[in-house]
Amino acid sequence: MSYPSSTESAVSSADQPLSAFPAARNASCEQTPTSKRLHRSVFAIATGFTLVGLMLFLFGIKKPAAMFYDEGYFVPEARVFIHSTTNPRPQEKPPLGKMILAMGIKAAGDNPLGWRVGEAVFGAMTLPAVFFWTYLLVRNLGLACLATGLTLLNNFLFVMSRIGMVDTFFIFFLIWSLVAFTAALVLQVSVGRRRFLFCSAGVFVGLASSCKWNGVDTLTVLVLVTLALRWIAAHPMSGVNSSLSVCANKVKEIGLPILILGLTILPVIAYCLTYWPLCHVIHRPFSVRELVAIHHSIWHFNSTTISNPFITTPWYLWPLKLTPERGLSYLMGNPVITWGGLLAMGICMRRLWRVVTLQEGMVFLLFAANYFQWAVTPEKGLFYYYYYPCVMILGVTIAVAMRGLPSRIFGLRISLILLLAAAVIFLRCYPRMMHLDAPWDCALGCWV
């Protein structure tokens, strides 16, 4: 694994066509044997991460045998889609996540496996999305593997992929929207494919918002990045980083009508269409008036309901939190990712001060939007697991920061040190996250 020795060399590497990525070649170009081998390697690695994640998340997923944490809210709402009964609770969240929960229950039964199997599958399929997104950003297989490995070990993905809630579905659609959006900006593909990728990003972020409204934070970032690139394309300047100019030209190539379609119309359509099955099963009309009523109910519930103060945590304490959430599988972010990611974010911000690049700019804006929005949210109770999207971004941030740093320190690979340190902490937390019985719950030491 070899990284650029400086920020400048890392930036310059971003100017090169991403011909190594399978979709990167133009239709008229022939692939070399070397590129074909690399294409196979990319997909083989992504598949490997998916299978490892699936095995890790499914093993012992039936524990605990009873519902815990917010499963008691989401599972009964998911049953509505199976039995076509009246919703037992007023609308509290958008419907897509609960629909996917219902699919798991329908496939595996109304039991612990059925409640959680959908999360395990979607959590595992999030790993290749992280891998592809990082690879598109840094164009380095080693760093893409580093980001994906850290994501697998960040505790959040493991815990949230083993509980019957909707956050894992939300993250799945969110990261895949970033894959499609970034691919539209950096791949050397035909105009038609570029437009398809851009529109796909809009559909994915719309589906993410139909799991949780927080998808609008990422959509805002995509709009800001697109507007900035379009402005650069319309106002060429000698001081603009060459990689940004390349991306700006590709945004111009997409065209204003498709940009509007992908960032406004398609997300709204994808979002609204997920309400049709809900209206069908609760025997209410799928109409504008009904959608307005449902959204008023969701807004009222989330802006007025006061949560249990003993399990809520202020948003500004999340990054440095070192006490586990006992009610949620002893969830605690892996400090290697949460603290190391914040350090990496500082490095990216320093680079942005010197020269604006797509890589550092995207991870900074995405983290800021998904983190600081909690400072202004009208929601009355904030929970630690809301930090989940930010932690997923921090793993990628570490890889982005590493591309401009030496790959070794005292002869040791930094990436290997990070992965080993993250693995040690993950294993330390593993028995409690797995809900193992005594004495195995303290096999690697007991929590205080």
Buried (B, 14 or more C-beta within 10 A) or exposed (E): BEBBEEBEEBBBBBEEBBBBBBEBBEEEEEBEEEBEEBBEEBEEBBEBBBEBBBEBBBEEBBBEEEBBBBBEBBBBBBBBBBEEEEBEEEBBBBBBBBBBBBBBBBEBEBEBBBBBBBBBBBBBBBBBBBBBBBBBBBBBBBBBBBBBBBBBBBBBBBBBBBBBBBBBBBBBBBBBBBBBBBBBBBBBBEEEBBBBBBBBBBBBBBBBBBBBBBBBBBBBBBBEBBEBBBEBBEEEEEEBBEBBBBBBEBBBBBBEEBBEBBBEBBBEEBBBBBBEBBBEBBEBEBEEEBBEEBBEEBEEBBEEEEEEEEBBBEBEEBBEBEEBBEBBBBBBBBBBBBBBBBEBBEBBBEBBEEBBBBBBBBBBBBBBBBBBBBEEBEBEBBBBBBBBBBBBBBBBBBBBBBBBBEBBEEEEBBBEBBBEBBBEBBEBBBBBBBBBEEEEBEEEEEBE
